[in-house]
Amino acid sequence: MFAVTILGNNSATPAYGRFPTAQIVNLNNNQILIDCGEGTQMQFAKYNFRKSKTNFILISHLHGDHYYGLVGLLTSMGLLGRETDIHLYAPAGLEKILQVQFEVSNTEMPYKIHFHPLTKEEIIVDENKFSIECFKVKHTIECWGFIIKEKKAPRKLDKEKAVEYNIPAAYYNSLKEGNDYVTKDGVVIKNELVTIPNTPEKKYVYCADTIYYEDMIDKIKNASLLYHETTYLKDLENKATQYCHSTTIQAATIAKKSNAQKLLIGHFSSRYAELNQFLVEAKEVFDNTELAIEGVTYIV
């Protein structure tokens, strides 16, 4: 399963029962946390996510509503006896912040935190079944978006056919890559006889906090699911520009121009008690839009 669960969808402060930004991406049994606003570990418990399964954490930028929950989460992992290493990707300044907080509280972790500073647009995680790439967005401070992309072999194995043709299991991966099989007698069994085309690879794009920024369109195009902040409704475009945030119309325009399949909008300002108007406005430009609602899981 490739899916995103929203733990927090609000902006600067908790309001109306909404928490600051945090999301969990589940992909091929990997649990990836994107941003970690205050209260994130409470949301882990509320929505039955195990802290022990999170091995990758991505922090987009160092405004508090995106990382103030991190020290508590990491410390709790230690208190619960975690021993598995964790990989943390974030702007360089976060490493020093964590070091100071752990030092003054005399905290020693029973597991290792591998800190990876974000310094340039590149692939930062390259696993067998997925990759994570970071890209720049435009905010009041250094800020990064993330592209999480699944990896698939070009073909799917039709195991019954492979058995019928007496192909050893050791050759199955080769078949998935599109190769033919040659028997010991030199008989060529064409790949298409024992495989079918695989489904297309999907990708989730997280745009973090950003002003309307067309420079990123080429980087994020053709997302299966695009998350873009919509801090304000369209009547507050001037305020959005002033604080380097986006409106509903701007987020929907990025989705349309980047050819996204679906748009997910969040990071709502605390001035809004009700959120339905965000959906109404975004759909004016990009119909396949949904609100990022806490506790809801969205299939990529």
DOVO-969621 format. One line per 3 residues: number of its first residue (from 0); their letters; for each residue x negated, y negated, z negated of C-alpha. Coordinates in steps of 0.25 Angstrom, whole numbers. Each point is the difference from the previous one (the first is absolute). Example, Ala and Ser with C-alpha at 12.3 -4.5 7.8 and 13.67 -1.06 7.14 Angstrom:
DOVO-969621
0) as) -49,18,-31 ~ -6,-14,2
***
This chain:
DOVO-969621
0) mfa) 0,0,0 ~ -4,-14,3 ~ 7,-10,-8
3) vti) 0,-13,-8 ~ 6,-2,-14 ~ 2,-14,-5
6) lgn) -4,-2,-15 ~ 0,-15,0 ~ 6,-10,10
9) nsa) 0,-13,-6 ~ -11,-11,1 ~ -7,-8,-11
12) tpa) 8,4,-12 ~ 10,11,-4 ~ 14,-5,2
15) ygr) 14,5,0 ~ -5,14,-3 ~ -10,0,11
18) fpt) -15,3,-2 ~ -12,-6,8 ~ -5,7,12
21) aqi) -4,14,-1 ~ 2,12,10 ~ -3,14,1
24) vnl) -3,7,13 ~ 1,15,1 ~ -7,7,12
27) nnn) -4,14,1 ~ 0,2,-16 ~ -8,-12,-1
30) qil) 5,-11,-10 ~ -5,-14,4 ~ 4,-12,-9
33) idc) 0,-14,7 ~ -1,-11,-9 ~ 3,1,-15
36) geg) 8,-12,-6 ~ 3,0,-15 ~ 10,11,-4
39) tqm) -5,10,11 ~ -3,11,-10 ~ 14,-2,-6
42) qfa) 6,2,14 ~ -9,12,2 ~ 8,6,-12
45) kyn) 13,-5,4 ~ -1,6,14 ~ -7,13,-4
48) frk) -13,-2,7 ~ -12,7,-7 ~ -12,-9,-2
51) skt) -9,12,1 ~ 3,1,15 ~ -4,-14,4
54) nfi) -15,1,6 ~ 0,-13,8 ~ 4,-14,-4
57) lis) 0,-12,9 ~ 1,-14,-5 ~ 3,-10,10
60) hlh) -5,-13,-7 ~ -2,-5,-14 ~ 12,-8,-3
63) gdh) 6,6,-13 ~ 13,5,5 ~ -8,10,9
66) yyg) -10,5,-11 ~ 3,-3,-14 ~ 6,14,-2
69) lvg) -13,6,4 ~ -8,0,-13 ~ 12,6,-8
72) llt) 2,11,11 ~ -15,4,1 ~ -1,0,-16
75) smg) 12,9,-1 ~ -5,10,10 ~ -13,1,-9
78) llg) 9,2,-13 ~ 8,11,7 ~ -13,7,3
81) ret) -2,-2,15 ~ -14,5,5 ~ 2,-1,15
84) dih) -7,-12,6 ~ 8,-11,6 ~ -3,-9,11
87) lya) 3,-15,-1 ~ 0,-9,12 ~ 1,-15,-3
90) pag) -7,-14,2 ~ -13,0,-7 ~ 3,-9,-11
93) lek) 9,11,-7 ~ -12,9,-3 ~ -5,-11,-10
96) ilq) 14,-2,-6 ~ 1,15,-3 ~ -14,1,-6
99) vqf) 3,-12,-9 ~ 13,6,-5 ~ -5,14,-2
102) evs) -12,-6,-7 ~ 7,-9,-10 ~ 10,11,-4
105) nte) -11,10,-1 ~ 7,9,10 ~ -7,12,6
108) mpy) 7,8,11 ~ -1,15,0 ~ 1,-1,16
111) kih) -8,-8,10 ~ 5,-12,7 ~ -6,-2,13
114) fhp) 1,-15,4 ~ 0,-3,15 ~ -1,-15,3
117) ltk) 8,-5,12 ~ -9,-8,8 ~ 4,1,15
120) eei) 11,6,8 ~ -3,15,2 ~ 4,14,-4
123) ivd) -2,2,-14 ~ 5,14,-2 ~ -2,11,10
126) enk) 6,13,-5 ~ 4,12,8 ~ 14,-3,1
129) fsi) 1,-15,-1 ~ -8,-13,0 ~ 1,-14,-6
132) ecf) -4,-12,6 ~ -1,-14,-5 ~ 3,-13,7
135) kvk) 0,-15,-3 ~ 13,-8,-3 ~ 1,-15,-3
138) hti) 3,-4,-14 ~ -5,-10,-10 ~ -11,9,-4
141) ecw) -7,12,7 ~ 11,10,3 ~ 0,13,7
144) gfi) 11,9,7 ~ -1,15,1 ~ 3,10,12
147) ike) 2,14,-5 ~ 1,10,12 ~ 2,14,0
150) kka) -9,10,8 ~ 5,11,8 ~ -5,10,10
153) prk) 5,-2,14 ~ 8,13,0 ~ 8,9,-9
156) ldk) -2,15,-1 ~ 11,9,4 ~ -5,11,-9
159) eka) 9,11,5 ~ -5,-2,14 ~ -15,-1,-5
162) vey) 3,14,-7 ~ 6,5,13 ~ -12,-3,8
165) nip) -9,6,-11 ~ -8,-13,-3 ~ -8,1,-13
168) aay) 4,-10,-11 ~ -14,-6,1 ~ 3,-6,13
171) yns) 13,-7,-4 ~ -6,-14,-3 ~ -7,1,14
174) lke) 14,2,6 ~ 6,-12,-8 ~ -11,-9,6
177) gnd) 5,4,14 ~ -10,11,4 ~ 3,13,8
180) yvt) -4,13,-6 ~ -9,10,7 ~ 1,15,-3
183) kdg) -12,9,-1 ~ 3,5,14 ~ 0,-14,5
186) vvi) 15,-2,2 ~ 4,-15,-2 ~ 12,-2,-9
189) kne) 5,-14,4 ~ 2,-9,-12 ~ 15,-4,4
192) lvt) 4,15,-2 ~ -3,0,-15 ~ 2,-14,-4
195) ipn) 10,-12,1 ~ -3,-15,0 ~ -1,-6,-14
198) tpe) 8,-11,-5 ~ -6,-14,2 ~ -9,-5,-12
201) kky) 7,-10,-9 ~ -6,-12,-7 ~ 5,-9,-11
204) vyc) -5,-15,0 ~ 0,-8,-13 ~ -2,-15,3
207) adt) -2,-5,-14 ~ 2,-15,-3 ~ -1,-8,12
210) iyy) 4,-12,7 ~ 6,2,14 ~ -13,5,7
213) edm) 1,5,14 ~ -15,3,0 ~ 3,13,-6
216) idk) 10,5,10 ~ -10,8,9 ~ -5,7,-13
219) ikn) 14,4,-5 ~ 7,3,13 ~ 9,12,2
222) asl) 2,3,-15 ~ 10,11,-4 ~ 3,-8,-12
225) lyh) -5,-15,-2 ~ 1,-6,-14 ~ -1,-15,0
228) ett) 3,-10,-11 ~ 12,-9,0 ~ -2,-9,-12
231) ylk) 10,-10,5 ~ 13,-2,8 ~ -1,-7,13
234) dle) 4,-14,-5 ~ -13,0,-9 ~ -10,1,12
237) nka) -7,-12,-5 ~ -2,6,-13 ~ -5,13,6
240) tqy) -10,-7,8 ~ -5,-8,-12 ~ -2,12,-9
243) chs) -5,9,12 ~ 12,9,-1 ~ 11,4,11
246) tti) 14,-1,2 ~ 10,10,5 ~ 0,-5,14
249) qaa) -15,0,0 ~ -1,14,-5 ~ 10,5,10
252) tia) -7,-7,12 ~ -13,7,-4 ~ 7,13,0
255) kks) 6,-3,14 ~ -13,-5,6 ~ -8,12,-5
258) naq) 10,10,5 ~ 3,6,-14 ~ 10,11,0
261) kll) 5,-4,-14 ~ -2,-12,-9 ~ 0,0,-15
264) igh) 1,-13,-7 ~ -4,-4,-15 ~ -8,-9,-9
267) fss) 13,-8,-3 ~ -1,-13,-7 ~ 5,0,-15
270) rya) 9,-12,4 ~ 10,10,7 ~ 9,9,-9
273) eln) 6,6,13 ~ -7,6,11 ~ 10,3,11
276) qfl) -2,-13,7 ~ -14,4,3 ~ 5,12,8
279) vea) 10,-8,7 ~ -10,-10,5 ~ -11,10,4
282) kev) 10,8,8 ~ 3,-13,8 ~ -14,3,7
285) fdn) -3,14,-3 ~ 12,9,-2 ~ -7,13,-6
288) tel) -4,-7,-13 ~ 2,5,-14 ~ -2,-6,-14
291) aie) -11,6,-8 ~ 8,4,-12 ~ -6,6,-13
294) gvt) 1,15,-1 ~ 4,2,14 ~ -9,9,9
297) yiv) -1,-4,15 ~ -5,10,10 ~ -11,-5,9
***
